[in-house]
């Protein structure tokens, strides 16, 4: 198998440098706020989806609840009494 002439770390450094050089001009651009309020911050569908997700997570957490084990509770209370 043919061996590469460049070490792997050198190729990684070159890739990072090329990426930074290509995207550097974008650092001079300002943030554009055309439609964030329309599609994100004031979008009722997003809030409804987040609410449904929160309700589903709460129902899942409640379904995992188990009855406390009296033996473990006694051991814990004995430890805390020391």
Residue, then its C-alpha position, 0 to 999 in steps of 0.5 A: x500500500x502506498x504511503x502518503x507523503x504528508x503527515x495526517x496532522x499537516x493535512x488537518x491543519x491545512x484543512x482548518x486553514x483553508x476553511x478559515x480563509x474561505x469563511x473569513x469574509x463573512x466575519x465582516x457581515x452584520x446579522x440579518x434579522x429578516x424573518x426570525x420573528x415570523x418563523x421562530x419567535x412568534x410562531x405559534x406552531x413551534x410553541x405548540x410543538x414544544x408544549x406537546x413535547x413537554x407534556x409527553x416527557x412529563x407523562x413518560x417521567x410519571x410512567x417510570x415512577x416506582x413504589x419506594x422500597x421500605x428496606x432501602x428507605x430504612x437504610x437511608x434513614x439509618x445512615x442519615x441519623x448517624 
